[in-house]
Amino acid sequence: MPKLRNRVKDIRIKKNLNQSALAKRAGTAQQTISDIETGRRVPSVITALLLAQALGESVETLFFWEE
């Protein structure tokens, strides 16, 4: 069964952002960012879009299926 994976942490670090700064840009909580990065939470479509916008990336770049 495929599993949803993400590159949020890698891209956030490349852009020199900490979780709090990304959360502020995306209008969400730092804990939400932490939970998404560690795979404890699957973001809603709205949160995924806000993260993509905040990082200047596409949703497809941030999130992907892993077999």
Helices and strands as residue ranges (DSSP letters): E 3-6, H 8-14, H 19-26, H 30-37, H 45-55, H 59-62, E 63-66
